Amino acid sequence: MAFTYQSIVDLARMPLNDDDKVRYTDAMLLIYANHGILQILKRRPDLFIGQFGSLPAGDAMLNHTFPLPAGYVQTLADYVTARAEMAYYEHVNSCRATSFAQLFTSYSQP
């Protein structure tokens, strides 16, 4: 099964309890996903060899195929969840956002 960036955004929405897209837009979560990709790139540049050609811009990227192995889908979704929750103080104070950030860090290590 080929995953898309929309798959990442949809997985991140589950713990965010935002299925109706009221709190977070797809565009906002896509920005966080792109930041997460850069974090993985810093840790595992070998995963990206031959992966990037010309990428679509904006919301069109949501339908673009995810360039990494399927094992990184949930890892990136956890990063997106952490970044989204860090925008709300109650989640930072309750350590919920930190928990998702730690999941990302532990799974993205070489």
N, C-alpha and C positions, 0 to 999 in steps of 0.2 A: 504494500500500500504506500503510495506516495503522499507524503505530508506536505502541507502548504503553511505559509505564515498564518493563514486564517486558523489552521489547526492549533497553532501555538496560542493565538489570541483566545480561541474558544476554550482551550484547556485552562488558561489563566483565569478566565471568567468564573470557572466553577468555584474555587475557594473564595473568590471575590464576591460571590453571590450577586452577580451583575449580568444575568442572562438577558435581561431586557435592555441592556446597554445604556442605562440611565446615568450611572456614576462615571463610567469610562467609555470614551469613544474608541472605535477600532483604530483610528489614526493615532490616538495617544498610546494605546497598548502596542501598536506597531513600532512606534518610536522606541519604547522600552525594549522590544524584541531586537531591534537593530543595535541598540546599545549592548544587549546581552551577547549578540553575535560577535561584537568587537571584543568583549571580555573573553569569550571562548577563543577567539583568534589569538589574543595575547598569550593564552595558556597552551593552546594546541594549534600552532600555525600549520602543522602537517596535515590537518584535516581539511584544509582549504585549497590544497594544490589542485589546480584545474577546475575549481568550483565556480569562479566568477567570470561571467561574460558581461554582456550589457544587461543591467537589471532595470525593471520597470520602476517608474517613480510614483510616489504617493500611494494612494489606496490600491492601485493596480498591483502593488507588490503583495497584497494579501493573498492573491491567487497564485503567486509564484511558488514553485517547488522549493521546499526546505532543502538547503544544500548539504546538510550533515546527516550522519547515520541516524536511524530512528531512535536510538538510545538517547539522543540529545534533545528530543522533542519535549519530554517532560522536564528535563533540566532547564531548558530555556523558558518554558512556561512558569517554572518556579521563580526564575529571575524576574520575569514580567510581573508576577504576582507580588513579589517583594518590592519592586520599584513602585508599583501602583499603591501598595499599602503604606509605603513610606511617606506618601503625600498626606496621610491622615494621622494626626498625632495620637489618636486612641490606639491605633494598631502598632505604632512605634513604641508607645509606652507599655503596651501589653506584651511586647516582644514577639508578636505574631509576624511582623514584617521581617524581623531578624531571623526567625526560624526558616522562612523561605529563602532568605539570602544565604544562610548556612547550607541549606540543601543544594543550592546552585554551586556554591564553592566546593562542597565535598564531591559532587558529581563531575565537575568540570576539570578537576585536577588530572594531570597525566598519569 
